[in-house]
Each structure stands twice: as structure tokens, then as C-alpha cells.
């Protein structure tokens, strides 16, 4: 018994190289297999950019479209501008809980901003409605608080007069 490795015939098929058809790797055409980076499937190698095109530099438009520059109007995907008065309405509505009087200003600016939004199509309707509702709530609470104090102090003074503590 000899320890010689088995010998394989030279005609055994070899797997194809990257980007090479299988029948060329087997040597059926009698040519040497193409190496990595050389053509294959009729395409140029990697040094040619693939698919017969050179890659575009960064910042150039693709697909034959021109890019939009600065100063052009809003296009698809850009939000409409927000109404500033709607934001002021929201701030005044929130401040009305602390001051009581800014609720009136929130009501006025809320109605004005809703009118502007309706005409111009700006964003901010939710802000304006929230500020407007907060304005009405704070004005209503302020009126209830004033009525409560009038009734309480009125009853207190009426009780003092009937008990004989009047001067």
C-alpha cells in the first residue's frame, strides 16, 4: 500500500470566476477563463463604471431632471407656512389661566387668525382653535369667579347689616 494521494484528471470542471458564464469556466470554448474585473456578460469591467455609464458627481441631477434652486416657490413635500397669529393666539390662551384678561385677546386674535388661514391656506388651524377655546374657557372662568366673589361678599355684607353691626 502506498500513501500517494489520488490523482484527478485535468479535465474536471472548475467553477466559474466572478461575472463569468459557467460554460466558459469549463473551458468548452477553448479559451482561458476571464479573470476578476474583466468583462463578462457583455459588460465592461469595474473601471468602466458598469452598464456603460460613468457615475455622476455628487450634487448633479439624475434622470435628466433639473434641480430646484433657492427662491423658487414651495413644491410638493414642502409644508405651507404657519400663521404667526395662530401661535400668538395659543400663547395668549395659555396665559389667560394666569392673568384672566389675556383670554379676551386670545378670542380676538383667534378669530382673526382663523380667517387668515381660511383665505391663505396657511397651516396653524389647530393652534388657532386651541388658543380660541382656551380663551373662551378663561373668560368663562373669570366671569364665574367674579360672580362667585360678588355673591359671597354680597351675602357677607348683607349678614353684617342685619346683625346690627352697621355704623
Number of C-alpha atoms within 10 A of each C-alpha: 3 4 5 6 6 6 6 7 6 7 8 9 12 14 13 17 16 13 17 19 15 16 14 18 19 18 16 11 10 9 10 11 18 17 13 13 14 14 16 16 8 9 14 16 16 12 9 14 12 13 11 10 9 10 9 9 8 6 7 11 12 10 6 7 8 9 10 10 7 6 6 7 8 10 9 5 6 8 10 13 12 15 20 14 21 29 21 19 31 26 20 26 32 21 19 25 18 11 12 20 17 21 32 18 17 32 25 14 24 29 17 15 25 21 13 16 18 11 9 11 14 17 17 20 21 13 23 30 19 20 30 29 19 24 32 17 18 26 22 14 16 18 12 12 12 12 12 12 11 12 12 12 12 12 12 11 13 11 12 12 12 9 8 8 9 8 4
